[in-house]
Amino acid sequence: MALMGQMMSMPLLISSLIQHAARHSGDTEIVSKRVEGDLHRYTWKDAELRSRQAAQAFARLGLKAGERVATLAWNGYRHLEIYYGASGSELVCHTINPRLFPEQIAWIANDAQDALLCFDLSFLPLIEKLAPHLSTLRHLVLMTDRAHMPAQTSLPNLLCYEELLAAEDGHYDWPQFDENAASSICYTSGTTGHPKGAVYSHRSTVLHAFASALPDAMDCSRKDVILPVVPMFHVNAWGLPYSSAIVGCKLVMPGPHLDGKSLFELFESEGVTFSAGVPTVWLGLLNYVGANQLKFSSFKRTVIGGSACPPAMLKTLMDDYGVEVIHAWGMTELSPLGTLSRLTAKQLTLPQEQQRRLLEKQGKVIYGVDMDIIDDEGQALPWDGQSAGNLVVRGHWVINSYFGQQGSPLQPVHDAAGVAQGQWFPTGDVATIDADGFMQITDRSKDVIKSGGEWISSIDLENIAMAHPAVHEAAAISARHPKWDERPLLVVVKKPGQALSREEMLAFYEGRIAKWQIPDDVVFVDEIPHTATGKIQKLKLRELFKDHSLPS
Ligand code: ADP
């Protein structure tokens, strides 16, 4: 038998993250904007104690290992305590996106068989309506104190979170168990069909947190002040509640206040250095700072992902505000981080313009995940920065199967010589990878515009439109065409008070893209529909414009 390592074997458990933060960064602050309206401050040490009390409270309510504790809540300290209290005591934290349709919320809660639901005050009316449809719930907990409990509610036996915690003494040893046990569940937003649950394990979560904090990933440090704009119900705020505990930095939670003004004020008052979010929230923040001619005094770095970061946004943040943009790609099935765009030593010697082009891509994988691009037959394609193929991934924090579903989503891949390369997860994205391993998403496979057998990247078309000074937001979708099957249609929201004609918009494409890829038409709208995670709802747009007749 091989010689075995003689090192301590300790399971990688989520509780160890907050224990570490409490022991070694105990007095570092966690600041939360509360639903109640005020600002709450305490420390990692306080957070750990209250997480233990939450774990005791869940046990007192009769929850058993593996049962699901659901949340409908904004980013805040109580939500953080539930993350750690539930997962740390071998329960499974199920964060539900409150921006989903009520029927979808009920469907997800029932599918996950949630036993207990903790929710913020803002969602009381929603839960009053939904409660009769939530068939597996045994307990409802309102995440507030006695003073804010409603005088009247249709909910029977509504529990008060602060009272539950006050009844516990916190004398609780975090249990040790198999690191492969489930820690949390997130559902994909289900743009097609029902949402599907991705079940993370303690092991996958801790490894993801380790890797995502690395310098070539999110570059998190104990010197940082991190404000996750990305909600804790969107793939666990991209792991920031865990990676910030690993580095033991100050954490700032924005609550429900995600408008430009509220965010800017919180960034400034708390000295935020690092943040993360989808492009749409940065649009709001940048509009606010631009309109009021403000500058950030501490904000240094941000991760942008969830959908493609328009180069124009990257440029504004970097050149006008001195904020480094880390463009990242990931998905719910990947916990979510897959790639981030950070330059290599070799690339840092390139001219500025070339460096920019690289930063605009989705970037390189972090150790722990691997990726490839394949054709429809499963054959790996060359990494030449040109060949576009289906992006597949595998790794320690990539799903193996969906919650409660038979069968595996994985598919076999082989190299050009036909040699099997094992099983990979198909992401549904189309991408190129260059010789340095920089990946660029050209589209979601269902969003590519197929014009006469050629593919046009909707992201490319959107990025160009977004660079026009009068454009607030743009979406490129396919419209039916009698000869070419599909042709690009550009849907544009203008910036307030700006004039822009169809002809001016189309002329802007000249010289920026091949002529045959220029959209056939432009429509101006007041608003583009977004999904519950803040992405452009292409499906809805395609429906809205399905009868649009293109000029011949
Ligand atoms: P949903 O959008 O269904 O809520 P996810 O949040 O898991 O689910 O989204 C994952 C998808 O978002 C990816 O498969 C990809 O299409 C898109 N995406 C994420 N980051 C980027 C990015 N930086 N550029 C382009 N697309 C991205």
Boltz pocket constraint, residues with backbone or C-beta under 6 A from the ligand:
constraints:
  - pocket:
      binder: B
      contacts: [[A, 187], [A, 188], [A, 189], [A, 190], [A, 191], [A, 304], [A, 305], [A, 306], [A, 307], [A, 308], [A, 309], [A, 327], [A, 328], [A, 329], [A, 330], [A, 331], [A, 332], [A, 333], [A, 336], [A, 362], [A, 427], [A, 428], [A, 429], [A, 441], [A, 443], [A, 444], [A, 533], [A, 535]]
      max_distance: 6.0
